[in-house]
Amino acid sequence: MRPESVPVRKPRRRGAALAGIVAVLVLVVVVMNGVWERKSSAARLREETDAETLPSVSLVLPSATANVSQISLPGRLEAYYRAPIYARVSGFLKAWYVDIGGQVKAGQLLAEIEAPDLDQQLMQAKGALASSEAAEALAKVTAQRWTTLGQSNTLSRQAVDEKTGDLSVKEANTKAAKANVDRLEVLAAFKKVTAPFDGVVTTRNTDVGALINADSSAGLALFVVSDVKKLRLSINVPQNYVPAVPINSKVDITVPEYPGKIYKGLVEASSRSVDATSGTTRMQVVVENGSGDLMPGAFANTRVALPQNLQGLSIPAGALICDQQGMRVATVDADNKAVLKTITIARDLGQVIEVATGLSADDRVIESPPDGLATGDLVRVVKGSPAKKAAGG
């Protein structure tokens, strides 16, 4: 009998081979998936890193401010007439008669100066004048006598001319001596310091016994007299508002010491020039001060009525970029790239700036631009921007 043949194991071998292939495929898929995941993670990391390196900015839309009927400006009050009074003679202060705050009239005595040197010079000049007058009188008599003798041919014509010329010299000496006396008498009159006009003594910088130097205009004045019945107020009007503030424009004035009280003024003069540093024109307002409430040197707030309505755009003050290229703001275009624009300022209201030129209402302005930002730089806009507008002044 034939022994049974051993069964063929090919199916098992095929299954093992198939399992090996599947395992290899699974391993390849796992490896490829891991490689892809690593590449995706690296790409995401690069994107996140690049996004983090971009400056994050918050945007604001310019706010339109229309129907502006007045502008508010700070100013400084000054006396309409102000006279620093200096000494014309040297000496020592003998006495003063009016202190600060005193009301004075024109010509009223303010102080007296002792000037012994000047007194001695005046006495000497008077003595010289008397000597010149005596010499002139003698020369006059001599010239008359010699002229009479010359007519009788007793003396030569030359001798007569010499005596006549000597008389002319003596007369000239007398005039010079008289002029010197008059000069010293005028200076002696300045020993009495008087007020030049009606007003108030606002400064006194001397006291009894103080040494006084003549014509020391570089130093402190002895007194300062100010006319406070009418005051001047200086304001700096932004350039674009200058045409709207003509001469005789009405101005409302307030001062901190009298809250709620309004004083009236009129624009009296304009410098008709623009300060290149501030972009403003200096104007002078005259204020009647019959009550005496307002004081020279005081700070005042003004409201200037405008005869026409003006329009402008407002942005936060933090959006300004001030550098060597002037006043600029940073905006963001549709591709989220920065665009720097040069502007001119109409009014500075503190936290809000009114822009005159260089900006449009649809510009997306960076609220607080980072340092070193340049045109063309990519930025990352914070979600929700722009959602707010600058508050109008």
C-alpha positions as CSV (number, residue, x, y, z in Angstrom):
1,M,0.0,0.0,0.0
2,R,1.4,3.4,-0.9
3,P,2.0,5.8,1.9
4,E,-0.1,8.9,1.8
5,S,1.6,11.9,0.3
6,V,2.3,15.0,2.5
7,P,-0.2,17.8,1.9
8,V,1.0,20.8,0.0
9,R,1.6,24.0,2.2
10,K,1.5,26.6,-0.6
11,P,-1.7,28.3,0.7
12,R,-0.1,28.9,4.1
13,R,3.0,30.3,2.4
14,R,0.9,32.6,0.3
15,G,-0.9,33.8,3.3
16,A,2.3,34.5,5.1
17,A,3.7,36.4,2.1
18,L,0.4,38.4,1.8
19,A,0.6,39.3,5.5
20,G,4.2,40.4,5.1
21,I,3.2,42.6,2.2
22,V,0.4,44.1,4.2
23,A,2.6,44.7,7.1
24,V,5.2,46.4,4.9
25,L,2.5,48.5,3.3
26,V,1.1,49.4,6.7
27,L,4.7,50.3,7.9
28,V,5.2,52.4,4.7
29,V,1.9,54.2,5.3
30,V,2.8,54.8,8.9
31,V,6.2,56.1,8.0
32,M,4.8,58.3,5.2
33,N,2.1,59.6,7.5
34,G,4.7,60.5,10.1
35,V,6.8,62.3,7.6
36,W,3.8,64.2,6.3
37,E,2.7,65.1,9.8
38,R,6.2,66.3,10.6
39,K,6.3,68.4,7.4
40,S,2.8,69.8,8.1
41,S,3.7,70.6,11.7
42,A,6.9,72.3,10.5
43,A,4.9,74.3,7.9
44,R,2.3,75.3,10.5
45,L,5.1,76.2,12.9
46,R,6.8,78.4,10.2
47,E,3.4,80.0,9.5
48,E,2.7,80.6,13.1
49,T,6.3,81.9,13.7
50,D,6.0,84.2,10.7
51,A,2.7,85.4,11.9
52,E,4.1,86.1,15.3
53,T,7.0,88.1,13.9
54,L,4.5,90.4,12.1
55,P,3.6,93.5,14.2
56,S,0.0,93.3,15.5
57,V,-1.8,96.5,14.9
58,S,-5.2,97.9,15.8
59,L,-6.9,100.1,13.2
60,V,-9.1,103.2,13.6
61,L,-11.1,105.1,11.0
62,P,-10.8,108.9,10.8
63,S,-13.8,110.6,12.2
64,A,-15.3,113.5,10.3
65,T,-15.9,116.7,12.4
66,A,-18.2,119.1,10.6
67,N,-20.0,122.3,11.5
68,V,-17.3,123.7,13.7
69,S,-18.5,127.2,14.6
70,Q,-15.7,128.1,17.0
71,I,-12.2,127.2,18.0
72,S,-10.7,127.2,21.5
73,L,-7.2,128.5,22.0
74,P,-5.0,129.4,25.0
75,G,-3.6,132.9,25.4
76,R,-1.6,135.1,27.6
77,L,-2.9,138.5,28.8
78,E,-0.5,141.5,28.6
79,A,-0.9,145.2,29.6
80,Y,-1.8,147.4,26.7
81,Y,0.9,149.9,27.8
82,R,3.8,148.7,29.9
83,A,6.8,150.8,30.8
84,P,9.9,149.5,32.6
85,I,11.5,152.5,34.3
86,Y,15.3,152.8,34.6
87,A,17.4,155.4,36.3
88,R,19.1,158.1,34.2
89,V,21.5,159.1,37.0
90,S,23.8,157.2,39.3
91,G,23.6,157.4,43.0
92,F,21.7,155.9,45.9
93,L,17.9,155.5,46.4
94,K,16.8,158.2,48.8
95,A,13.2,157.1,49.1
96,W,10.4,155.3,47.2
97,Y,6.7,156.4,47.5
98,V,4.6,153.8,45.7
99,D,4.7,150.0,46.2
100,I,3.4,147.2,43.9
101,G,-0.3,147.4,43.2
102,G,-0.4,151.2,43.7
103,Q,-2.4,153.3,41.4
104,V,-0.4,156.2,39.9
105,K,-1.1,159.2,37.7
106,A,1.1,160.5,34.9
107,G,4.0,162.5,36.4
108,Q,3.4,161.2,40.0
109,L,6.6,160.8,42.0
110,L,7.7,157.2,42.5
111,A,11.1,157.6,44.0
112,E,14.1,160.0,44.6
113,I,17.8,159.4,44.0
114,E,20.7,161.0,45.8
115,A,23.4,161.9,43.3
116,P,26.2,163.9,45.1
117,D,28.6,163.4,42.1
118,L,26.0,164.9,39.8
119,D,25.4,167.8,42.2
120,Q,29.1,168.6,42.3
121,Q,29.4,168.4,38.5
122,L,26.5,170.8,38.2
123,M,28.1,173.3,40.7
124,Q,31.4,173.1,38.7
125,A,29.5,173.7,35.4
126,K,27.8,176.7,36.9
127,G,31.1,178.1,38.0
128,A,32.6,177.6,34.6
129,L,29.6,179.3,33.1
130,A,30.1,182.3,35.4
131,S,33.8,182.5,34.5
132,S,32.9,182.3,30.7
133,E,30.3,185.0,31.1
134,A,32.8,187.3,32.9
135,A,35.4,186.7,30.2
136,E,32.8,187.4,27.6
137,A,31.8,190.7,29.2
138,L,35.5,191.8,29.4
139,A,36.1,190.8,25.8
140,K,33.0,192.7,24.7
141,V,34.1,195.9,26.4
142,T,37.6,195.6,25.1
143,A,36.4,194.9,21.5
144,Q,34.2,198.0,21.6
145,R,37.0,200.2,22.8
146,W,39.5,198.9,20.3
147,T,36.9,199.3,17.5
148,T,36.4,203.0,18.5
149,L,40.2,203.6,18.5
150,G,40.5,201.8,15.2
151,Q,38.1,204.2,13.6
152,S,40.4,207.1,14.6
153,N,43.4,205.2,13.1
154,T,45.0,205.1,16.5
155,L,45.3,201.3,16.3
156,S,45.9,199.1,13.4
157,R,43.1,197.1,11.7
158,Q,44.9,193.8,12.7
159,A,44.7,194.6,16.4
160,V,41.1,195.5,16.2
161,D,40.3,192.2,14.4
162,E,42.1,190.3,17.1
163,K,40.0,191.8,19.9
164,T,36.8,191.2,17.9
165,G,37.8,187.6,17.3
166,D,38.6,187.1,20.9
167,L,35.0,188.3,21.8
168,S,33.6,185.7,19.4
169,V,35.6,182.9,21.1
170,K,34.4,184.1,24.5
171,E,30.8,184.1,23.4
172,A,31.2,180.5,22.0
173,N,32.8,179.4,25.3
174,T,29.8,180.9,27.2
175,K,27.3,179.1,25.0
176,A,29.2,175.8,25.5
177,A,29.3,176.3,29.3
178,K,25.6,177.2,29.3
179,A,24.7,174.0,27.3
180,N,26.7,171.9,29.8
181,V,24.8,173.5,32.7
182,D,21.5,172.8,30.9
183,R,22.5,169.2,30.3
184,L,23.4,168.6,34.0
185,E,20.2,170.3,35.1
186,V,18.1,168.0,32.9
187,L,20.0,165.0,34.4
188,A,19.5,166.4,37.9
189,A,15.7,166.4,37.2
190,F,15.9,162.7,36.7
191,K,16.8,162.3,40.3
192,K,13.0,162.3,40.8
193,V,11.6,159.1,39.2
194,T,8.0,159.7,37.9
195,A,5.2,157.7,36.3
196,P,5.0,158.1,32.5
197,F,1.2,157.5,32.4
198,D,-1.8,156.6,34.5
199,G,-1.6,152.9,35.6
200,V,-0.6,150.4,38.2
201,V,2.9,149.7,39.6
202,T,3.3,146.0,38.8
203,T,7.0,145.7,39.8
204,R,9.4,147.3,42.2
205,N,13.0,146.1,42.2
206,T,14.7,148.6,44.5
207,D,14.7,149.8,48.1
208,V,16.1,152.6,50.2
209,G,19.9,152.8,50.1
210,A,20.3,150.7,47.0
211,L,23.1,151.6,44.6
212,I,21.6,152.9,41.4
213,N,23.5,152.7,38.1
214,A,22.5,155.0,35.3
215,D,21.2,153.5,32.0
216,S,21.5,150.0,33.3
217,S,18.9,148.8,30.8
218,A,20.4,145.3,30.8
219,G,19.5,144.9,34.5
220,L,16.3,145.1,36.4
221,A,14.0,148.1,36.1
222,L,13.4,150.2,39.2
223,F,9.7,150.1,38.6
224,V,7.3,148.7,36.0
225,V,4.1,150.7,35.4
226,S,1.3,149.1,33.4
227,D,-1.9,150.4,32.0
228,V,-4.5,147.7,32.9
229,K,-7.7,149.5,31.8
230,K,-7.2,147.8,28.5
231,L,-5.3,144.5,27.9
232,R,-3.8,142.7,25.0
233,L,-4.3,139.0,24.5
234,S,-2.0,137.0,22.2
235,I,-3.3,133.8,20.5
236,N,-1.8,131.5,17.9
237,V,-4.4,130.6,15.3
238,P,-3.8,127.5,13.1
239,Q,-3.0,128.3,9.5
240,N,-6.2,126.8,8.0
241,Y,-8.4,128.8,10.4
242,V,-6.7,132.2,9.7
243,P,-9.0,133.2,6.8
244,A,-12.0,132.5,9.1
245,V,-10.7,134.9,11.8
246,P,-10.6,138.4,10.2
247,I,-9.8,141.6,12.0
248,N,-12.6,142.6,14.5
249,S,-13.7,139.0,15.0
250,K,-15.4,138.6,18.4
251,V,-13.6,136.5,21.1
252,D,-15.0,135.1,24.3
253,I,-12.4,135.0,27.1
254,T,-12.4,133.1,30.4
255,V,-9.9,132.9,33.2
256,P,-9.5,130.3,35.9
257,E,-9.9,132.7,38.8
258,Y,-13.4,133.7,37.7
259,P,-15.1,130.5,36.4
260,G,-18.2,130.9,34.4
261,K,-17.6,134.6,33.8
262,I,-17.0,135.6,30.1
263,Y,-15.1,138.7,29.0
264,K,-15.4,140.1,25.5
265,G,-12.6,140.9,23.1
266,L,-12.0,141.8,19.5
267,V,-9.2,140.7,17.2
268,E,-7.2,143.9,16.7
269,A,-4.1,142.8,14.7
270,S,-2.6,139.9,12.9
271,S,1.1,139.2,12.2
272,R,0.1,138.1,8.7
273,S,2.8,135.4,8.8
274,V,3.0,131.7,9.7
275,D,5.4,130.4,12.2
276,A,7.2,127.5,10.5
277,T,7.6,125.7,13.7
278,S,4.0,125.6,15.0
279,G,2.1,126.3,11.7
280,T,0.2,129.1,13.4
281,T,-0.4,132.8,12.9
282,R,-0.1,135.2,15.9
283,M,-3.1,137.4,16.5
284,Q,-3.7,140.1,19.0
285,V,-7.0,140.6,20.9
286,V,-7.8,143.7,22.8
287,V,-9.9,143.3,26.0
288,E,-11.5,146.1,27.9
289,N,-10.7,145.8,31.6
290,G,-12.6,148.6,33.3
291,S,-13.5,146.3,36.2
292,G,-9.8,145.5,36.8
293,D,-10.6,141.8,37.2
294,L,-8.1,140.7,34.5
295,M,-4.4,140.8,35.4
296,P,-1.3,141.2,33.1
297,G,0.6,138.0,32.6
298,A,-2.4,135.8,33.4
299,F,-3.4,132.7,31.4
300,A,-6.7,132.8,29.6
301,N,-8.8,130.5,27.5
302,T,-10.4,131.9,24.3
303,R,-13.3,130.9,22.1
304,V,-13.1,132.5,18.6
305,A,-16.4,132.5,16.7
306,L,-16.0,131.4,13.1
307,P,-18.1,133.0,10.3
308,Q,-18.1,129.7,8.3
309,N,-18.3,126.0,8.9
310,L,-15.2,124.0,8.4
311,Q,-14.7,120.3,8.0
312,G,-11.8,118.0,9.0
313,L,-10.8,114.5,10.1
314,S,-10.0,113.5,13.6
315,I,-7.5,110.8,14.6
316,P,-6.1,109.7,18.0
317,A,-3.0,111.6,19.0
318,G,-1.2,108.3,19.5
319,A,-1.4,107.6,15.7
320,L,1.0,110.4,14.9
321,I,4.6,109.6,13.8
322,C,7.0,112.5,14.3
323,D,10.4,112.1,12.7
324,Q,12.8,113.8,10.3
325,Q,10.4,113.4,7.5
326,G,7.7,115.5,9.3
327,M,4.3,114.7,10.6
328,R,2.9,111.3,9.3
329,V,0.4,108.6,10.0
330,A,0.6,104.9,9.2
331,T,-2.3,103.4,7.2
332,V,-3.0,99.8,6.1
333,D,-3.9,98.9,2.5
334,A,-6.0,96.0,1.2
335,D,-3.0,93.6,1.3
336,N,-2.3,94.4,5.0
337,K,0.8,96.4,4.1
338,A,1.7,99.6,5.8
339,V,1.5,102.9,3.9
340,L,2.9,106.0,5.6
341,K,1.2,109.3,4.7
342,T,2.4,112.9,5.4
343,I,-0.3,115.1,6.9
344,T,-0.8,118.6,8.2
345,I,-2.5,119.3,11.5
346,A,-5.4,121.7,11.8
347,R,-5.9,121.6,15.6
348,D,-4.3,119.8,18.5
349,L,-7.0,118.9,21.0
350,G,-4.8,116.9,23.3
351,Q,-5.9,113.2,22.9
352,V,-7.5,114.0,19.5
353,I,-5.8,115.6,16.4
354,E,-7.7,117.3,13.6
355,V,-6.0,116.7,10.3
356,A,-6.1,119.3,7.6
357,T,-4.6,117.5,4.6
358,G,-3.0,114.2,3.7
359,L,-5.8,111.8,4.9
360,S,-9.1,110.6,3.6
361,A,-12.1,109.3,5.4
362,D,-11.8,105.7,4.2
363,D,-8.1,105.3,5.3
364,R,-7.5,102.6,7.9
365,V,-5.2,104.3,10.3
366,I,-2.9,102.3,12.7
367,E,-4.0,103.5,16.2
368,S,-0.5,103.0,17.7
369,P,2.2,102.4,15.1
370,P,5.2,100.3,16.2
371,D,8.7,101.8,16.0
372,G,10.6,101.3,12.8
373,L,7.4,100.7,10.7
374,A,8.0,101.6,7.0
375,T,5.9,101.7,3.9
376,G,5.5,98.2,2.5
377,D,5.9,96.3,5.8
378,L,3.4,93.5,6.4
379,V,1.3,93.9,9.5
380,R,-1.2,91.6,11.3
381,V,-4.5,93.3,11.9
382,V,-6.1,92.5,15.2
383,K,-9.5,90.9,14.8
384,G,-12.3,93.4,14.9
385,S,-10.3,96.3,13.4
386,P,-11.3,98.7,12.2
387,A,-14.4,98.9,14.3
388,K,-14.1,102.3,15.9
389,K,-13.7,105.9,14.8
390,A,-11.7,108.6,16.4
391,A,-13.8,110.8,18.7
392,G,-14.3,114.3,17.3
393,G,-13.1,117.3,19.2
